[in-house]
Amino acid sequence: MAKQEKQEKQGETFWTDDPAAALSVGPGFVLAAHPTDAAPGFDGDKKAAASALAEGATLLSALQEKFFANSRSGDTRKILLVLQAMDTAGKGGIVRHVVGAVDPQGIDHVAFKAPTKEELSHDFLWRIRKRVPGAGMIGVFDRSHYEDVLIGRVRQLAPPAEIDERYEQINQFEQQLVDDDTTVIKVMLHLGFDEQKARLAERLDRPDKHWKYNPGDVDERMLWPAYQEAYQVVFERTQTDAAPWYVIPADKKWYARLAVQHLLIDALTRMNVDWPPATYDVEVEKARLAAS
């Protein structure tokens, strides 16, 4: 009996519960009350997570290929994954180890930096609208329009009244995306203060990580409480049924990657995508090919 149970366990991905419910931002959500080192819904260790991630990568790749193929037959659906976090939280690892497991031609990845002079001459959503994903694509925003109510609020880069108006503008923008057949998945990688310090220290200790270190990261770190408050306001003002937020504990990189992978797999599974039918007579084409 014990042997049979072990075999069944090895064939699973160690998800004991759907993590989406535990990770989603609901009424009364308080960011400070959520631990950064937890692994909601997953009862395996790091080794088990590696196996689960590989299993999930195969599934995600297969689902994404069907999703992309259907866009060639008129399916207008698309996915937008928004990644927000404090520095060193692991956004790059999500892109490499989760999104990177699928065919790159179906991915539109954008890493938004500080706005250019031209971008500043327009409203804050102008540059964002230009990069929304097209049909069949999984768009990834590595940082996003939320910078304008995070760093914009903390660093007072715009008048308070203007910042306040942006929350509703964001809600309207995301509703427009949803109305245009876009599934919006918003993720905040919830990193601990001490864990960030350790990751920054590692970048300074390792020559192969020096290129990742930015002295400005320490400047932003000094404003940690203000950023946590800004994120709390973001959740209170922009959590909607149409475009939900998920707060993922990020101290364990392996868990954060698994959780984001799960959200993408779940979104694609709910779409019930299958291979699009041929737009030609398959038997006729077989005969033509055989005779060629």
N, C-alpha and C positions, 0 to 999 in steps of 0.2 A: 504493500500500500504506500509506504514511504517513498519507494522508488518511483511509483507511478505519479505521485504528487510532484516529485522533483522534476520529472520529465515535462509535466504540464506547465510547471512554473518556468522552466527554461524556454518553453515555446511562447511565453507571453512577453510583454514589454515592461512588466513590473508596474504598470499603471493600475493602482487599486481603485481610483475614482477618476472621474473626468475632472482634470485640473482647471478647466475653464471657469467653472462655478466658483472655485476657491480663489482664483486669480482675478476675477472680474471686479470692477469697482461698482459697488452697490450703494444704496441709500445709507447715509451715516458713515461712509468710509473715512477712516483716519489713517493717513499714511504712516505716521509715527508708531501706530499700534501693530504694524505688520513687520515681522522679522525679516531680515535680509539674508539669513543663512538657512532658511527652511527649504523643503522640497515637497510642497503640497501634492498629494495624490500619487507620489512615487515612493515605493518602499525598497528600492534597490540602492546599491552603493555606486561609486564611481565606475567600477568595472562593469556592473550591470548596465549602467547608463551608456557606456560605449557600445555595448551590444544592441541596446534599444535604439540608439541613434542610428546605427548602421541599418537596422531593420526598418526604421522609419524613413531613412533616406531612399531606400528602394521603393517603398510605397509612395512617398512624396514625388519621386521622379516619374513614376508611372502615371500618377494622377495629373501631374503638371503637363505631361506630354499629350494626354487626352484633352485637357483643357485648352492647350495651345492649338491642337489640331482642329478643335471645334470652331475656333475663331475664323478658320479658313472657309468655314461653311456658313458664316453669317451670325454665329453666336457672339453677342456683344459684351459678354460678362468679362470682368477683370477684377484683380485683387490689388489692394494697396496696403502694404505693411509699413506702419509708421514706427520707427525705433527712436525713443527718447531716453536719455540717461545722463547722469553725471559722467565726467571723464573717467576712463578705464573700466567702465561697467561691462564692456564686452560686445558692443555693437558690431565691431569688426569680426569677431569670432562667430556671431550669428550669421553674418553675410557669408563668411567662408565655409563654415561647417554645416549650415542648414540650407540657406538659399543656394550655396555653391554646389549642392548635390544634384541640382536639376540642370536641364539643358540651358545654357546661357542665352540662347537666342530668344527664350521666353521670359527673360528677366530685364527689367529696366531699373537699374540702381542709380540713385542720386545721393551724393553726399553734399548737403547744403552747407556752404561756408558763410562767412560774413558777407552781407550783400554788397554788390558793387555800386559804384556811383550811379550807373544807369538804373539798377534795380531800386535804389533808394528814391529815384525820381518817380516811381510808381507806388501804388498801394502795396502793402506787405504781402498780399496773396498773388500779385502779378507773376512773380517768378515761379511760384508754386504751381499755379494753374498750367503753366507751360510744360510741366514735367509729369502730369498725371498719366498713369498707364493707359495704353490703348487696349483694344479687344484682345483677349487671350493672354495678356501679359500679367505677370506678377511684378508690380512696382514696389520698390523698396526706398523709403525715405530715411536716410541715415541723418538724423536731425530733420527738422521740418518747419512748417509754419508755427509750430509751438515755441520755437526759439523766440518768436516775437512777443510771447507773453511769459517767457521764462527769463532769459537774459535781458530781454527788453524791460521787464518789470524790475528785476533785481538791480540792473545797472542804470535804470531810469533813462533808457534810450529814447523814450517818447513820453509825452505828458500823461499823467495818470488817467485822465479822461479818455485819451486815445487808446491806451492799453485796455481800459475797461470795455470799450466798444468792440475790441477785437475778438473777445470770446464769442459773442453772438455772430460776428462775421464768420468765425471759424465754424460754428454750428451750421450756419446757412450753407457755407461752402461744402462741408462734408455731406449735408443732406442732398445737395446737388449731385455729388459724386454717387451717392447711393441711388438716387433717382435715375442715374445714367448707368445702372447695372454694375456698380463697383462695390465689392465687399471691402469695407474698411476695417482693418485690424490695428488698433493702437496699443503699442506696448511701451511700458516704462520699466526699464531694468533697474530694480531697486537695490542699489549697492550700499553697503555699510561704510560708515566713515573710516573705521579702522582698516577695513579691507582695501579701501581706496589708497590709503597711506602705504600699505604693504605693496600694492601693485605699482605705485609710483616709485617706491624705493627700489623695486626690482628693475625697473627701467633704467634707473641711475646706476645700479650695480652691474648691469650686463651691457657690454658694448654693442651687442646685436639688438638691443632695445633702445639705445640712445636716440635713434631716429624717431621713436614714438613719443619721446618725452618733450613736453612743451612747458617752459617756465611759467607760462600763463595758467597752466593747470593748478598750480599752487595758489595763484591769485584767486581763482574761482573757488578753490577748496576753502579758502578763508571766509567765503560767503555761504558756506554750507547751510546754516539755518535759514537764511533768506531763500535759498533755492528750494529747500524742503517746503517752506511756506508757499512758494510760488507754484510748486507742483500740486499742493493741496488745493489751491484755488483753481488750478486747471481741471482737476477731477470734479470739483464741485460745479464748475461752470460749463464743462464740455463733455461730460459723460452723458451719452444719449443711447437709446435703443438702436438707433440707426448706425452709430459709429461708436462702439463700446471701447472702454479702456481696460487693459489688463496690466496689473502690477505684478511683475515676476521677480522673486528673490534672486539676486545676482551674485551673491558671495560665492556660490558654487557654480562655476562656469558651465559645467556639464549639465546641471539642472536647467539653467536658463536656456541653453540650446535645445534641450529636449522639449521644454514647455513651448517655445516658439514654433518648433517643428510640429508639435501636436496641434497648435492653433491653425497652422496652415493646412495640415492634413484634414482637420475637421472641417474647415471652410470648403475645401475642394470636394470632400466626401458628400457634404450636404448638397452640392450642385448636381450630383448624380450624372456626371459626365461619362459618356461612352464614346467609342470611336465613331466618327461621322461616317455616314454611308457613302459609298462611291458615287460620283456624279457621272459615271460612264457605265457601259455594259461590261462587267468583268469577264464574262465568258467570251464575248467578242474580242476583247483585248488579249485574252489568253491565246485565242486562235490566231490573231494577227501576229503576236509575238512568236508563236511557234513557227509560223510561215516565213518569218523574216530571216 
